[in-house]
């Protein structure tokens, strides 16, 4: 059974809940029961051996825990003789037996169901006479790992959450990221590390997601490394605010044999669950465009009291968007370069690229990452890629272990045209990336070279093919009557290319006679007083001499102007779209006129047919 069919089967439980539950409450029942059935199926092959071991070690007066984990061949166990199929065999005692069964799990699993507030739902279902029917429905769904692997199970959970979020007008994007975007990010953070990907190298690495959701990013990263190098071990760490997502993530980590203590509940910005820890790799898709007022007090206190010894030393963004706080949080979690360094990928919207002038919190954060040579690449994704928003998004790749040829440079990749239309839209998500798209973007990043995309059109204007070419190569020949459009898709810049100095240009205050007014005291004594109504600013690129710029661009228009050097500020912005803009000249008037005449003729012909 494929993921879509399985999701639909589980979702059909909602038919039982209709009337007794609001649509927005379906998830409170379906999600924990899905987790319970999954754990139930995972433990099924070793159930008898675990029960026998439990009885033997209890009789011997020994702590059974380590023995049971070994027998279960998992990082959790259950000491009850019950499971969901046997529970439905005793309809009269379904409630008591369900309690007994869940309480017999090892402590980590019990905490998962506490996060789901599972027993509150059990009582509510029992009161509505639905508990047996719901339990029976799930007992007949086969979620055994041999039938549904971990990757497919993760997709099922994400699809269920998306449906619940959609019917309750919640933000599904707060819970998970499209899998193809995760695969792209994972490719990019691992591609330069041959020692990790080389088969047979028994290396151990850590990866962290401060906005873990259901654990999709961590899971895809683990699967990617396992495919390339089965001898390597990736230890997974994460933190998640939403209780239901946290519970699902923790259950997934249990089944994967990860240490569930590494998955922490709580708000990452105000309660760092992994304080003082550093990681080899990190991934994050933080909520963007969401204000951080709830944690403002804690964040500002850390910024003011700890400075660069804390997580938010470079500066604070405006309260209306906290996504850059997660960027700084990840910067603080990077393993020092001397200890091997770190690389991470984070999804951000367009705002962090350019919002805020020189001296603002956003500009200071950009200044910090660029002046410390931490930005490897920024990849612009297609619009309509995410479930909850259609806006443009960007993947930032940050590293403090850049290869020698990347040092001092930033690569920009415009992947906005690398998509295919989905057969069926999912919320705001209408586009997806194919494996070929992901491979092309990964290759562009790995090659670290400027490139262009040549798109071939036939005589009728229909696209017939695409080809990625090096910036110095010739575009392919167009077909007869057709044409080839060439546009940049990968460009390389020096870090300082994104910097500028904002200078304040002053002009003198003049009296009614037009005479310059001089200052009478203090620093301005005997000097021209500035006229605030004529004050202006200019942004001078860092690689330009300010005096030369001023002489060339300002003095010809305002010979009496001067620079107030005390007000000069250095700023940084990354005008991503500007660097990929290709001017298309408008069509000539004759062509437009001919097209209008053709359209008019067709309209008149159609009107003539109607009149007959």
Secondary structure as the mmCIF struct_conf table of DSSP 4:
data_model
#
loop_
_struct_conf.conf_type_id
_struct_conf.id
_struct_conf.beg_label_comp_id
_struct_conf.beg_label_asym_id
_struct_conf.beg_label_seq_id
_struct_conf.end_label_comp_id
_struct_conf.end_label_asym_id
_struct_conf.end_label_seq_id
HELX_RH_AL_P HELX_RH_AL_P1 UNK A 3 UNK A 11
TURN_TY1_P TURN_TY1_P1 UNK A 12 UNK A 13
HELX_RH_AL_P HELX_RH_AL_P2 UNK A 14 UNK A 17
STRN STRN1 UNK A 18 UNK A 18
TURN_TY1_P TURN_TY1_P2 UNK A 19 UNK A 20
STRN STRN2 UNK A 21 UNK A 21
HELX_RH_3T_P HELX_RH_3T_P1 UNK A 23 UNK A 25
HELX_RH_AL_P HELX_RH_AL_P3 UNK A 26 UNK A 43
HELX_RH_3T_P HELX_RH_3T_P2 UNK A 44 UNK A 46
HELX_RH_AL_P HELX_RH_AL_P4 UNK A 47 UNK A 59
TURN_TY1_P TURN_TY1_P3 UNK A 60 UNK A 61
HELX_RH_AL_P HELX_RH_AL_P5 UNK A 65 UNK A 72
TURN_TY1_P TURN_TY1_P4 UNK A 73 UNK A 73
BEND BEND1 UNK A 74 UNK A 75
STRN STRN3 UNK A 78 UNK A 78
BEND BEND2 UNK A 81 UNK A 81
HELX_RH_AL_P HELX_RH_AL_P6 UNK A 84 UNK A 87
TURN_TY1_P TURN_TY1_P5 UNK A 88 UNK A 89
HELX_RH_3T_P HELX_RH_3T_P3 UNK A 91 UNK A 93
HELX_RH_AL_P HELX_RH_AL_P7 UNK A 94 UNK A 103
TURN_TY1_P TURN_TY1_P6 UNK A 104 UNK A 104
STRN STRN4 UNK A 105 UNK A 105
HELX_RH_AL_P HELX_RH_AL_P8 UNK A 107 UNK A 115
TURN_TY1_P TURN_TY1_P7 UNK A 116 UNK A 117
HELX_RH_AL_P HELX_RH_AL_P9 UNK A 118 UNK A 127
TURN_TY1_P TURN_TY1_P8 UNK A 128 UNK A 129
HELX_RH_AL_P HELX_RH_AL_P10 UNK A 131 UNK A 139
TURN_TY1_P TURN_TY1_P9 UNK A 140 UNK A 140
BEND BEND3 UNK A 141 UNK A 141
TURN_TY1_P TURN_TY1_P10 UNK A 145 UNK A 147
BEND BEND4 UNK A 148 UNK A 148
HELX_RH_AL_P HELX_RH_AL_P11 UNK A 150 UNK A 167
TURN_TY1_P TURN_TY1_P11 UNK A 168 UNK A 169
HELX_RH_3T_P HELX_RH_3T_P4 UNK A 172 UNK A 174
TURN_TY1_P TURN_TY1_P12 UNK A 175 UNK A 175
HELX_RH_AL_P HELX_RH_AL_P12 UNK A 179 UNK A 190
TURN_TY1_P TURN_TY1_P13 UNK A 191 UNK A 192
HELX_RH_AL_P HELX_RH_AL_P13 UNK A 194 UNK A 197
BEND BEND5 UNK A 198 UNK A 198
TURN_TY1_P TURN_TY1_P14 UNK A 199 UNK A 200
STRN STRN5 UNK A 204 UNK A 209
TURN_TY1_P TURN_TY1_P15 UNK A 210 UNK A 211
TURN_TY1_P TURN_TY1_P16 UNK A 213 UNK A 214
BEND BEND6 UNK A 215 UNK A 215
HELX_RH_AL_P HELX_RH_AL_P14 UNK A 216 UNK A 228
TURN_TY1_P TURN_TY1_P17 UNK A 230 UNK A 231
STRN STRN6 UNK A 233 UNK A 240
BEND BEND7 UNK A 241 UNK A 242
HELX_RH_AL_P HELX_RH_AL_P15 UNK A 243 UNK A 255
TURN_TY1_P TURN_TY1_P18 UNK A 256 UNK A 257
HELX_RH_3T_P HELX_RH_3T_P5 UNK A 260 UNK A 262
STRN STRN7 UNK A 263 UNK A 265
BEND BEND8 UNK A 266 UNK A 266
TURN_TY1_P TURN_TY1_P19 UNK A 268 UNK A 270
BEND BEND9 UNK A 271 UNK A 271
TURN_TY1_P TURN_TY1_P20 UNK A 273 UNK A 276
STRN STRN8 UNK A 279 UNK A 279
BEND BEND10 UNK A 280 UNK A 280
STRN STRN9 UNK A 281 UNK A 284
BEND BEND11 UNK A 289 UNK A 289
HELX_RH_3T_P HELX_RH_3T_P6 UNK A 293 UNK A 295
HELX_RH_AL_P HELX_RH_AL_P16 UNK A 296 UNK A 306
HELX_RH_3T_P HELX_RH_3T_P7 UNK A 307 UNK A 309
BEND BEND12 UNK A 310 UNK A 311
BEND BEND13 UNK A 314 UNK A 314
TURN_TY1_P TURN_TY1_P21 UNK A 319 UNK A 320
HELX_RH_AL_P HELX_RH_AL_P17 UNK A 323 UNK A 332
TURN_TY1_P TURN_TY1_P22 UNK A 333 UNK A 333
STRN STRN10 UNK A 334 UNK A 334
HELX_LH_PP_P HELX_LH_PP_P1 UNK A 335 UNK A 336
HELX_RH_3T_P HELX_RH_3T_P8 UNK A 337 UNK A 339
TURN_TY1_P TURN_TY1_P23 UNK A 340 UNK A 340
STRN STRN11 UNK A 343 UNK A 349
BEND BEND14 UNK A 350 UNK A 350
HELX_RH_AL_P HELX_RH_AL_P18 UNK A 351 UNK A 354
BEND BEND15 UNK A 356 UNK A 356
TURN_TY1_P TURN_TY1_P24 UNK A 358 UNK A 359
BEND BEND16 UNK A 360 UNK A 360
HELX_RH_AL_P HELX_RH_AL_P19 UNK A 361 UNK A 371
TURN_TY1_P TURN_TY1_P25 UNK A 372 UNK A 373
STRN STRN12 UNK A 375 UNK A 380
HELX_LH_PP_P HELX_LH_PP_P2 UNK A 381 UNK A 382
BEND BEND17 UNK A 383 UNK A 384
BEND BEND18 UNK A 386 UNK A 388
BEND BEND19 UNK A 391 UNK A 391
STRN STRN13 UNK A 393 UNK A 399
BEND BEND20 UNK A 400 UNK A 401
HELX_RH_3T_P HELX_RH_3T_P9 UNK A 404 UNK A 406
TURN_TY1_P TURN_TY1_P26 UNK A 407 UNK A 408
STRN STRN14 UNK A 409 UNK A 414
TURN_TY1_P TURN_TY1_P27 UNK A 416 UNK A 417
STRN STRN15 UNK A 420 UNK A 426
TURN_TY1_P TURN_TY1_P28 UNK A 427 UNK A 428
STRN STRN16 UNK A 429 UNK A 432
HELX_RH_AL_P HELX_RH_AL_P20 UNK A 435 UNK A 447
TURN_TY1_P TURN_TY1_P29 UNK A 448 UNK A 448
STRN STRN17 UNK A 451 UNK A 457
TURN_TY1_P TURN_TY1_P30 UNK A 459 UNK A 460
BEND BEND21 UNK A 461 UNK A 461
STRN STRN18 UNK A 463 UNK A 470
TURN_TY1_P TURN_TY1_P31 UNK A 471 UNK A 472
BEND BEND22 UNK A 473 UNK A 473
HELX_LH_PP_P HELX_LH_PP_P3 UNK A 474 UNK A 479
TURN_TY1_P TURN_TY1_P32 UNK A 480 UNK A 481
STRN STRN19 UNK A 483 UNK A 494
HELX_RH_3T_P HELX_RH_3T_P10 UNK A 495 UNK A 498
STRN STRN20 UNK A 499 UNK A 506
STRN STRN21 UNK A 508 UNK A 508
STRN STRN22 UNK A 510 UNK A 510
TURN_TY1_P TURN_TY1_P33 UNK A 512 UNK A 513
BEND BEND23 UNK A 514 UNK A 514
HELX_LH_PP_P HELX_LH_PP_P4 UNK A 515 UNK A 515
STRN STRN23 UNK A 516 UNK A 516
HELX_LH_PP_P HELX_LH_PP_P5 UNK A 517 UNK A 517
STRN STRN24 UNK A 518 UNK A 519
BEND BEND24 UNK A 521 UNK A 521
HELX_RH_3T_P HELX_RH_3T_P11 UNK A 522 UNK A 524
STRN STRN25 UNK A 525 UNK A 525
TURN_TY1_P TURN_TY1_P34 UNK A 526 UNK A 526
BEND BEND25 UNK A 527 UNK A 527
STRN STRN26 UNK A 528 UNK A 528
HELX_LH_PP_P HELX_LH_PP_P6 UNK A 529 UNK A 529
STRN STRN27 UNK A 530 UNK A 530
HELX_RH_3T_P HELX_RH_3T_P12 UNK A 532 UNK A 534
STRN STRN28 UNK A 536 UNK A 541
TURN_TY1_P TURN_TY1_P35 UNK A 542 UNK A 543
BEND BEND26 UNK A 544 UNK A 544
HELX_RH_AL_P HELX_RH_AL_P21 UNK A 546 UNK A 553
TURN_TY1_P TURN_TY1_P36 UNK A 554 UNK A 557
TURN_TY1_P TURN_TY1_P37 UNK A 559 UNK A 560
STRN STRN29 UNK A 562 UNK A 563
HELX_RH_3T_P HELX_RH_3T_P13 UNK A 565 UNK A 567
STRN STRN30 UNK A 569 UNK A 572
TURN_TY1_P TURN_TY1_P38 UNK A 576 UNK A 576
HELX_RH_3T_P HELX_RH_3T_P14 UNK A 577 UNK A 580
HELX_LH_PP_P HELX_LH_PP_P7 UNK A 585 UNK A 588
HELX_RH_AL_P HELX_RH_AL_P22 UNK A 589 UNK A 611
#
